[in-house]
Amino acid sequence: MPRGQGEIQRKTLLLLFGGLAIGLSASPRASFQILKSLAKNWEAINKQSLKRAIKRLYESKLVEEKQNKDGSVTLVLTENGKKKVLTYQLDEMRIKKPEKWDRKWRVVLFDIPENRKKIREALRYHLKNLEFYEFQKSVFVHPYDCKNEIDYLIEFYDIRKFVRFILADEIDNELRLKQYFGFT
C-alpha cells in the first residue's frame, strides 16, 4: 500500500462512522469536492489517492454503496467497517489528566481465559497505551479517572465478566507508582 493511503482510508472510515453520508454523484469531480470541503485535512488528498482509498475500502468490504432515488450513490459502513473504526478509536483514546490528582488509584484486574488469549493481549496493549502501570501481569493501575475508557474497552471486547475495576485510596508500596506517574 502506498505511503499515506492507509491514512486516507482511515479518515474516510471515521467520517462515515461519524454519521456522514458521503454522496457520490455521477461526477467523480463532485464527489471529490464534497470530501475535500469537509475539513482542512482533506486538502492534501489528491483525487487519485482518494479513488484508490475508496476502492480498497470496497475490496476490504469495509464500505458498501447505497443507491439513492436521485441516481447518486452513498457510501455506508458495513458491520466490518464499523468494527474497524472502533479499533481506530481505541488506538486514539487518551485519559485526561486533571489539574489536581484526587489521590485515588484506579485498579484494573482481569482473569481472561486462555481461549481468549488474543483479547487478553489486546487489553494489555490498550492499558499500556493508556499509560497504565503494569503492577502484575493482570493488574494495572492509573491515578486518573478512566472508568469510561475501561468500560469502552470491556464492551468492545465483550469481557465484562472477566474484568474488575477498583477505586482505591491507597496501595501497598505506592511509592513506586508515585514515581512512575511523576508525583515525587
C-alpha positions in Angstrom: 0.0 0.0 0.0 1.5 3.4 -1.0 2.5 5.6 1.9 -0.4 7.7 3.2 -3.0 5.5 1.5 -4.0 3.9 4.8 -4.4 7.3 6.4 -6.9 8.3 3.7 -8.9 5.1 4.2 -8.8 5.7 8.0 -10.1 9.3 7.6 -12.8 8.1 5.2 -14.0 5.4 7.6 -14.0 7.8 10.6 -16.1 10.3 8.6 -18.6 7.6 7.7 -18.7 6.4 11.3 -19.5 9.9 12.4 -22.8 9.7 10.6 -21.6 11.4 7.5 -23.0 10.0 4.3 -20.5 10.7 1.5 -22.6 11.2 -1.5 -21.0 10.0 -4.7 -22.7 11.7 -7.6 -22.3 10.6 -11.2 -19.5 13.1 -11.4 -16.3 12.0 -9.6 -15.2 15.6 -9.5 -18.3 16.5 -7.5 -17.6 13.6 -5.1 -14.1 14.7 -4.6 -15.2 18.3 -3.9 -17.7 17.1 -1.3 -15.0 15.2 0.6 -12.4 17.9 0.1 -14.5 20.6 1.5 -15.2 18.7 4.8 -12.1 19.7 6.6 -8.6 21.1 6.2 -7.1 17.7 6.5 -8.7 16.7 3.2 -6.9 19.5 1.3 -3.8 17.4 0.9 -5.6 14.4 -0.6 -5.4 14.2 -4.3 -8.2 12.8 -6.5 -6.4 9.6 -7.4 -5.4 8.8 -3.9 -9.0 9.2 -2.8 -10.3 7.0 -5.6 -7.7 4.2 -4.6 -8.6 4.5 -0.9 -12.3 4.1 -1.6 -11.7 1.2 -4.0 -9.6 -0.5 -1.3 -12.4 0.1 1.3 -14.8 -1.6 -1.1 -12.4 -4.5 -1.7 -11.9 -4.9 2.0 -15.7 -5.0 2.4 -15.5 -2.1 4.9 -17.9 0.1 2.9 -20.8 -0.5 0.5 -22.8 1.5 -1.9 -26.4 2.5 -1.3 -28.3 3.7 -4.4 -30.3 6.9 -3.9 -33.6 7.8 -5.6 -31.9 10.6 -7.5 -29.4 8.2 -9.1 -26.5 9.2 -6.8 -24.6 6.7 -4.6 -23.9 6.9 -0.9 -21.0 5.2 0.8 -22.1 3.5 4.1 -20.1 1.5 6.6 -20.6 -2.3 6.7 -20.5 -4.0 10.1 -16.8 -4.9 9.5 -16.2 -1.2 8.7 -17.8 -0.2 12.0 -15.6 -2.6 13.9 -12.5 -1.2 12.1 -13.4 2.3 13.1 -13.9 1.3 16.7 -10.4 -0.1 16.6 -9.1 3.2 15.4 -10.9 4.9 18.2 -9.4 2.6 20.7 -5.9 3.4 19.5 -6.6 7.2 19.8 -8.2 7.0 23.2 -6.5 9.0 25.9 -7.1 9.5 29.6 -7.5 13.2 30.6 -5.1 14.5 33.2 -6.9 16.8 35.7 -5.1 19.8 37.2 -5.0 18.2 40.6 -4.8 14.5 41.4 -7.7 13.2 43.7 -5.2 10.9 45.4 -7.2 7.8 44.4 -5.9 4.8 42.3 -7.8 3.1 39.6 -7.0 -0.6 39.5 -8.0 -2.9 36.6 -7.8 -6.6 37.4 -8.6 -9.3 34.9 -8.6 -13.0 34.5 -9.3 -13.7 30.9 -9.4 -17.4 29.9 -6.7 -18.9 27.7 -9.1 -19.5 24.8 -9.4 -15.7 24.6 -5.7 -15.1 24.8 -5.7 -12.6 21.9 -8.2 -10.5 23.6 -6.2 -10.6 26.8 -3.1 -9.4 25.0 -5.1 -6.7 23.2 -6.4 -5.5 26.6 -2.9 -5.3 28.0 -1.8 -3.4 24.9 -4.5 -0.8 25.3 -3.9 -0.4 29.0 -0.2 0.2 28.3 -1.2 2.6 25.5 -3.4 4.5 28.0 -0.2 4.7 30.3 -1.4 2.4 33.0 1.3 1.0 35.3 1.6 -2.8 35.0 1.5 -3.8 38.7 1.3 -7.5 37.8 0.6 -9.4 34.6 -3.2 -8.9 35.0 -3.3 -5.9 37.4 -2.9 -2.4 36.0 -3.0 0.9 37.9 -3.7 4.5 36.9 -4.1 7.7 39.0 -6.7 9.5 37.0 -10.4 8.9 36.3 -10.6 6.3 33.5 -13.9 4.4 34.2 -15.4 5.4 30.9 -12.4 4.3 28.9 -12.2 1.0 30.7 -16.0 0.4 30.2 -15.5 1.1 26.5 -12.7 -1.5 26.3 -14.7 -4.0 28.2 -17.7 -3.6 26.0 -15.7 -3.6 22.8 -14.0 -6.9 23.6 -17.1 -8.3 25.4 -15.2 -9.2 28.6 -17.3 -7.7 31.3 -17.3 -11.0 33.4 -13.5 -11.2 33.3 -12.6 -7.7 34.3 -12.9 -5.8 37.6 -12.4 -2.1 38.2 -11.4 -0.9 41.7 -11.1 2.7 43.1 -8.6 2.6 45.9 -7.4 5.2 48.4 -4.1 3.6 48.9 -2.0 0.7 47.6 0.8 -1.1 49.3 4.2 0.2 48.1 2.6 3.1 46.2 5.9 5.0 46.2 6.8 3.0 43.1 3.5 4.2 41.5 4.0 7.8 42.5 7.5 7.7 41.0 6.1 6.2 37.8 3.4 8.8 37.4 5.7 11.7 38.4 4.2 12.5 41.8 7.5 12.5 43.7 
